[in-house]
Amino acid sequence: MAGFELIKTDDGSWTLQSSVHGELYHSRHGAIQESRHVFIKYGLLEWLKSNSSPVSILEIGFGTGLNAFLTFLESRELDIEVYYTALEALPVPQKVYKGLDYPALLNAQEYEKAFLKMHDSPWNSRQTIDPFFFLEKKEISFEQIEDSSRFDIIYMDAFAPAAQPQFWENPFITQLFTALKPGGILTTYCAKGSFKRALKAAGFKVVAVPGPPGKREMTTAYKP
Ligand SMILES: C[S@@+](CC[C@H](N)C(=O)[O-])C[C@H]1O[C@@H](n2cnc3c(N)ncnc32)[C@H](O)[C@@H]1O
């Protein structure tokens, strides 16, 4: 069975390291800081500049549920309806996600039940977390996605290319392109040249943007 170690990052928030992959789930410079910057600022908020609710999001790697929870908090704040689909092959066990403490760290204790519900709720069917947030967690491997023009935003949060090269190149990138609606955005912490070339080859328009603290650059990509 996989073991999970809790590790404190520089902004005081926890991340995980699993014995299966040996990789950190977030940047050492700050888990919450990184997720907010890469996925909320350059994903959700960027998309909302020219679109309105409802929004459908695909997350590549549910993991700690941090991206889902930050998105949930935004949906409350901005009054938007979110349909969130997350893929995950190695669900984090209850005793581990209970120790992550994200609701308290985000000063959102009143939504602790929602955070736990995201993790506790059944896999492979759409669950109502609250009237504005619908979550479908799929316990499948990334390459098994078969969706076509279904998502407005993709949070690409697989482990880094050094650990999982197949998810940063084609044909997988083309699967993501297919899953996205025209006008949709893919956002990720990765800025590797070969990844950006794979995005272009799949048909994306690629934009390099400033990375979170500790990282000069990251990538957003648009489906024309
Ligand atoms: C970098 S972590 C990010 C997790 C999550 N976004 C978070 O904020 O905690 C990558 C996640 O992808 C999952 N994963 C890795 N390879 C996978 C695969 N082939 N299929 C599905 N999930 C996978 C890992 O178990 C891990 O939860």
The ligand as a MOL file (V3000), in Angstrom:
LIG
                    3D

  0  0  0     0  0            999 V3000
M  V30 BEGIN CTAB
M  V30 COUNTS 27 29 0 0 0
M  V30 BEGIN ATOM
M  V30 1 C 1.4870 16.8270 -8.6910 0
M  V30 2 S 0.2760 15.8310 -7.8720 0 CHG=1
M  V30 3 C -1.0020 17.0660 -7.8450 0
M  V30 4 C -2.2220 16.6810 -7.1200 0
M  V30 5 C -3.2990 17.7320 -6.8840 0
M  V30 6 N -3.5910 18.5620 -8.0110 0
M  V30 7 C -3.0570 18.4870 -5.6250 0
M  V30 8 O -3.1410 19.7170 -5.6540 0
M  V30 9 O -2.8170 17.8610 -4.6010 0 CHG=-1
M  V30 10 C -0.1670 14.6830 -9.1890 0
M  V30 11 C -1.3450 13.7820 -8.8760 0
M  V30 12 O -1.5940 12.9430 -10.0100 0
M  V30 13 C -1.8290 11.6010 -9.5910 0
M  V30 14 N -1.4010 10.7120 -10.6830 0
M  V30 15 C -0.1330 10.4780 -11.0910 0
M  V30 16 N -0.1140 9.6800 -12.1780 0
M  V30 17 C -1.4000 9.4210 -12.4680 0
M  V30 18 C -2.0190 8.6960 -13.5220 0
M  V30 19 N -1.3260 8.0660 -14.4570 0
M  V30 20 N -3.3710 8.6680 -13.5590 0
M  V30 21 C -4.1160 9.3040 -12.6050 0
M  V30 22 N -3.5660 9.9960 -11.5690 0
M  V30 23 C -2.2250 10.0650 -11.5080 0
M  V30 24 C -1.0040 11.4440 -8.3400 0
M  V30 25 O -1.4730 10.3820 -7.5420 0
M  V30 26 C -1.1650 12.8180 -7.6990 0
M  V30 27 O -2.2970 12.8560 -6.8980 0
M  V30 END ATOM
M  V30 BEGIN BOND
M  V30 1 1 1 2
M  V30 2 1 2 3
M  V30 3 1 2 10
M  V30 4 1 3 4
M  V30 5 1 4 5
M  V30 6 1 5 6
M  V30 7 1 5 7
M  V30 8 2 7 8
M  V30 9 1 7 9
M  V30 10 1 10 11
M  V30 11 1 11 12
M  V30 12 1 11 26
M  V30 13 1 12 13
M  V30 14 1 13 14
M  V30 15 1 13 24
M  V30 16 1 14 15
M  V30 17 1 14 23
M  V30 18 2 15 16
M  V30 19 1 16 17
M  V30 20 1 17 18
M  V30 21 2 17 23
M  V30 22 1 18 19
M  V30 23 2 18 20
M  V30 24 1 20 21
M  V30 25 2 21 22
M  V30 26 1 22 23
M  V30 27 1 24 25
M  V30 28 1 24 26
M  V30 29 1 26 27
M  V30 END BOND
M  V30 END CTAB
M  END
